[in-house]
Amino acid sequence: MIRTIVWMMVCGLAAALSPPLWAAPVADRDMLSAIKSMESPAEDMFDAIAGKDMQQLNRLFDALAASMATLNRSRTDLSDEQERNIAMLNSWFDIVALEMQEMDDFPALASAINQFTAQMIISMPAEHAYEKNVAWMDYLGRELLLLNQYPSDSSNRTALQRARKRDLQANWLEISAMMNTTPQGAQLVAKADPVIHGLMAESSAVKMMVLARSELEWVDQIEHYFHMD
């Protein structure tokens, strides 16, 4: 549990410094394809951890490792910023690999995977800013779930959760403003809004977990609205 808390603190510093409210130029398609191919296995590893399905967890990790190898082979003509981002992605992958090898702390493994997904979002070329904003909401939902599923009494955890809530609120303001421009989007915003505001106001770990899972379900629908699925 100590290692889990340490990872949470490291994660907070790493991800909090990189809010995804940016518009990135269209970049190398091979790089985008390789990063996109990691989304499903990385996120599915959370379900495998929850179910303690070791066979599935190992299969998903192997798929993730194959995509990382493809990404590293496609690292040509990258900017300095892209090189730094991919280097950080490799660093987080190494941490995931280490946790998979030791397999003695599922909370630490889950946290490491989530930070890996955060770095994926930061590294991913995107034509539209909302693509990263929506993906970041997905990351934040998992982060809030983990912070409350494995809570600690650390003041750092409290500060981290407060920062994550502010980040979620800022992203939701951006996304909901775009969605409110269409009747379909406005209906979706009206349904998801109470969940987001509930996360902002709630302090109970049990209720936060319920709301975080609900937020992740709404993010799936938002991704469908933006044709991201």
C-alpha positions in Angstrom: 0.0 0.0 0.0 2.9 2.3 0.7 4.1 1.8 -2.9 0.6 2.5 -4.2 0.5 5.8 -2.3 3.9 6.8 -3.7 2.7 6.0 -7.2 -0.3 8.2 -6.7 1.8 11.1 -5.6 4.2 10.7 -8.5 1.2 10.4 -10.9 -0.2 13.6 -9.5 2.9 15.5 -10.3 3.3 14.0 -13.7 -0.2 14.4 -15.0 -1.2 17.6 -13.2 1.6 19.4 -15.1 0.1 18.4 -18.5 -3.5 19.6 -18.8 -4.8 18.5 -22.2 -6.6 21.6 -23.2 -4.7 22.0 -26.4 -5.1 21.6 -30.2 -2.5 19.4 -31.8 -1.6 19.3 -35.5 -2.2 16.2 -37.5 0.9 14.1 -37.0 2.4 10.8 -38.2 -0.3 8.3 -38.9 1.8 5.3 -37.9 2.4 6.8 -34.5 -1.3 7.6 -34.0 -2.3 4.1 -35.1 0.2 2.5 -32.7 -1.0 4.6 -29.7 -4.7 4.1 -30.5 -4.1 0.3 -30.6 -3.1 0.5 -26.9 -6.3 2.1 -25.7 -8.4 -1.0 -25.5 -5.8 -3.4 -23.9 -4.7 -0.8 -21.4 -8.3 0.0 -20.3 -9.3 -3.6 -20.3 -6.5 -4.4 -17.9 -8.5 -2.6 -15.2 -11.4 -5.0 -15.5 -8.9 -7.9 -15.4 -7.3 -6.6 -12.2 -10.8 -6.1 -10.6 -11.7 -9.7 -11.5 -8.2 -11.0 -10.7 -8.2 -12.7 -14.0 -4.5 -13.3 -14.4 -4.7 -15.1 -17.7 -6.6 -12.2 -19.3 -4.3 -9.7 -17.6 -1.2 -11.4 -19.2 -2.8 -11.5 -22.6 -3.7 -7.8 -22.5 -0.2 -6.9 -21.3 1.3 -8.9 -24.2 -0.9 -6.9 -26.6 0.2 -3.7 -25.0 3.8 -4.7 -25.3 3.4 -5.5 -29.0 1.9 -2.1 -29.6 4.7 -0.4 -27.7 7.2 -2.3 -29.9 5.4 -1.1 -33.0 5.3 2.5 -31.7 9.1 2.4 -31.0 9.8 1.1 -34.5 7.8 4.1 -36.0 9.8 6.7 -34.1 11.2 8.6 -37.1 11.3 12.3 -37.8 9.8 13.2 -34.5 10.0 16.6 -32.9 11.8 17.1 -29.7 8.5 17.3 -27.8 7.3 14.1 -29.4 10.5 12.3 -28.5 10.1 13.4 -24.9 6.5 12.3 -24.8 7.3 8.8 -26.2 10.3 8.5 -23.9 7.9 9.2 -20.9 5.4 6.6 -22.4 8.2 4.1 -22.4 9.1 4.9 -18.8 5.5 4.3 -17.7 5.4 1.1 -19.7 8.5 -0.1 -17.9 6.8 0.6 -14.5 3.7 -1.4 -15.7 6.0 -4.2 -16.8 7.8 -4.2 -13.4 4.5 -4.3 -11.6 3.4 -7.2 -13.8 6.6 -9.0 -13.1 6.3 -8.7 -9.3 2.5 -9.1 -9.2 2.3 -8.3 -5.5 0.4 -5.0 -5.5 -2.7 -4.7 -7.6 -3.5 -1.1 -6.6 0.0 -0.1 -7.7 -0.4 -1.9 -11.0 -3.8 -0.2 -11.6 -2.3 3.2 -10.8 0.7 2.6 -13.1 -1.6 1.5 -16.0 -3.8 4.6 -15.5 -0.7 6.9 -15.6 0.4 5.1 -18.7 -3.0 5.9 -20.3 -2.5 9.6 -19.3 0.8 9.7 -21.1 -0.8 8.0 -24.1 -3.2 10.9 -24.3 -0.4 13.5 -23.9 1.6 11.7 -26.6 -1.3 11.1 -29.1 -1.5 13.3 -32.2 -5.0 14.8 -32.4 -6.6 16.9 -35.1 -9.2 18.4 -32.6 -8.6 19.5 -29.0 -11.9 17.9 -27.9 -10.4 14.4 -28.7 -7.9 14.8 -26.0 -10.3 16.5 -23.6 -12.8 13.6 -23.8 -10.0 11.1 -23.4 -8.7 13.0 -20.4 -12.1 12.8 -18.8 -11.8 9.1 -19.1 -8.4 9.1 -17.4 -9.7 11.4 -14.7 -12.7 9.1 -14.0 -10.4 6.2 -13.5 -8.1 8.3 -11.3 -10.9 9.4 -9.0 -12.1 5.8 -8.9 -8.6 4.6 -7.8 -8.1 7.4 -5.3 -11.3 6.3 -3.5 -11.0 2.6 -4.1 -7.6 2.6 -2.3 -7.9 5.7 -0.1 -5.2 6.9 2.3 -5.1 9.5 5.0 -2.3 11.4 3.3 -2.9 15.1 2.9 -1.2 14.7 -0.5 -4.0 12.4 -1.6 -6.6 15.0 -0.5 -4.7 17.7 -2.5 -4.4 15.3 -5.5 -8.1 14.5 -5.5 -9.0 18.2 -5.3 -6.7 18.9 -8.3 -8.3 16.1 -10.3 -11.7 17.5 -9.6 -10.7 20.9 -10.8 -9.2 19.3 -13.9 -12.4 17.4 -14.6 -14.6 20.5 -14.1 -12.4 22.5 -16.6 -12.5 19.7 -19.2 -16.3 19.3 -18.8 -16.8 23.1 -19.3 -15.0 22.8 -22.6 -16.7 19.7 -23.7 -20.2 20.6 -22.6 -20.0 24.0 -24.3 -19.3 22.3 -27.6 -22.1 19.7 -27.1 -24.7 22.3 -26.1 -24.6 23.5 -29.7 -26.7 20.6 -30.9 -30.0 19.2 -29.5 -28.5 15.7 -29.2 -25.5 17.0 -27.4 -27.5 19.2 -25.1 -29.6 16.2 -24.0 -26.5 14.3 -23.2 -25.1 17.2 -21.2 -28.3 17.5 -19.2 -28.0 13.8 -18.2 -24.3 13.8 -17.5 -24.1 17.1 -15.7 -25.5 15.9 -12.3 -22.8 13.2 -12.2 -20.0 15.6 -12.9 -21.3 18.1 -10.3 -21.8 15.2 -7.9 -18.1 14.3 -8.2 -17.2 17.9 -7.5 -19.3 18.1 -4.3 -18.9 14.5 -2.9 -16.4 13.5 -0.2 -17.5 10.0 0.7 -15.1 7.4 -0.8 -18.0 5.0 -1.4 -20.1 7.5 -3.2 -17.2 8.9 -5.1 -16.5 5.4 -6.5 -20.2 5.1 -7.6 -20.1 8.5 -9.3 -16.7 7.8 -10.9 -18.0 4.6 -12.5 -21.0 6.5 -13.7 -18.8 9.2 -15.1 -16.8 6.6 -17.1 -20.1 5.3 -18.5 -21.1 8.8 -19.6 -17.7 9.3 -21.2 -18.4 6.3 -23.4 -21.5 8.0 -24.6 -19.7 11.3 -25.2 -17.1 9.4 -27.2 -19.9 8.0 -29.3 -21.4 11.5 -29.8 -18.0 12.7 -31.1 -17.6 9.5 -33.2 -14.5 8.6 -31.3 -15.4 5.0 -30.6 
